[in-house]
Amino acid sequence: MARVKLAVRRVQVVIDAANTTGELAWFNAAYRAWRIEAKKVGRGMSYADALARDCEKR
């Protein structure tokens, strides 16, 4: 359980940092725009998948 708590804490720190720098807002706006366009042609990607892909690029 301690490992889970530590992992959750690390995720929260990353999310807080992304909110502080505005990076999360940028990602959310970009994902929303992509999702709207993709829906027109029958494509889709979950938020989690899109976030994972973005993290892989770093």
SELO-104370 format. One record per residue: x, y, z of N, C-alpha, C in turn. Coordinates in steps of 0.1 Angstrom, whole numbers, padded with zeros to 4 digits, always signed. Layout:
# SELO-104370
XYZXYZXYZ ...
//
This chain:
# SELO-104370
+0008-0012+0000+0000+0000+0000+0009+0013+0000 +0020+0012+0006+0029+0023+0007+0034+0027-0007 +0037+0017-0015+0041+0019-0029+0030+0026-0037 +0018+0022-0035+0007+0028-0042+0005+0043-0038 +0006+0046-0025+0005+0059-0020+0016+0068-0026 +0028+0063-0027+0040+0070-0032+0037+0073-0047 +0032+0063-0054+0030+0065-0069+0019+0076-0071 +0009+0075-0063-0002+0085-0064+0003+0099-0061 +0011+0100-0051+0017+0113-0047+0026+0118-0059 +0034+0110-0065+0042+0114-0077+0033+0119-0088 +0022+0112-0091+0013+0116-0102+0007+0130-0098 +0003+0131-0086-0003+0144-0082+0007+0156-0083 +0020+0153-0080+0030+0163-0081+0032+0167-0096 +0032+0158-0105+0033+0161-0119+0021+0168-0124 +0009+0164-0120-0003+0171-0125-0003+0186-0119 +0001+0187-0107+0001+0201-0101+0011+0210-0108 +0023+0204-0112+0033+0212-0119+0027+0215-0133 +0021+0206-0140+0015+0209-0153+0004+0220-0152 -0003+0220-0142-0014+0230-0140-0007+0244-0137 +0004+0244-0130+0011+0256-0126+0017+0263-0139 +0023+0255-0147+0029+0260-0159+0020+0262-0171 +0008+0258-0170-0002+0259-0181-0001+0248-0191 +0008+0239-0189+0010+0228-0199-0002+0219-0200 -0009+0216-0189-0020+0208-0189-0032+0214-0197 -0033+0227-0195-0044+0235-0202-0041+0234-0217 -0029+0235-0221-0025+0235-0235-0029+0221-0241 -0025+0210-0233-0028+0197-0238-0043+0194-0239 -0050+0199-0229-0065+0197-0229-0071+0204-0241 -0067+0216-0244-0072+0223-0256-0068+0216-0269 -0056+0211-0270-0052+0204-0282-0059+0191-0284 -0061+0184-0273-0068+0171-0274-0083+0173-0278 -0089+0183-0272-0103+0186-0275-0104+0190-0290 -0095+0198-0295-0096+0202-0310-0094+0189-0318 -0084+0181-0315-0082+0169-0322-0094+0160-0322 -0100+0158-0310-0111+0149-0308-0123+0154-0317 -0126+0167-0317-0137+0172-0326-0135+0169-0340 -0122+0171-0345-0119+0168-0359-0120+0153-0362 -0114+0145-0353-0114+0130-0355-0128+0124-0355 -0137+0130-0347-0150+0125-0346-0157+0126-0360 -0154+0136-0367-0160+0139-0381-0157+0127-0390 -0145+0121-0388-0141+0110-0398-0142+0096-0391 -0148+0096-0379-0150+0083-0372-0138+0077-0365 -0128+0086-0361-0117+0082-0354-0118+0086-0339 -0110+0080-0331-0110+0084-0317-0098+0079-0309 -0096+0085-0298-0085+0081-0289-0089+0086-0275 -0087+0077-0266-0091+0081-0252-0081+0092-0247 -0085+0099-0237-0077+0109-0231-0064+0103-0225 -0066+0092-0219-0054+0085-0213-0044+0081-0224 -0049+0076-0235-0040+0072-0246-0033+0084-0252 -0040+0095-0253-0034+0107-0259-0024+0113-0249 -0027+0113-0236-0017+0118-0226-0005+0109-0226 -0007+0096-0227+0005+0086-0228+0014+0089-0240 +0007+0091-0251+0015+0094-0263+0023+0107-0262 +0017+0117-0256+0024+0130-0254+0036+0128-0244 +0034+0120-0234+0045+0117-0225+0056+0110-0231 +0053+0101-0241+0063+0093-0248+0073+0102-0256 +0067+0114-0260+0075+0123-0269+0085+0131-0261 +0084+0131-0248+0093+0139-0239+0105+0131-0236 
//
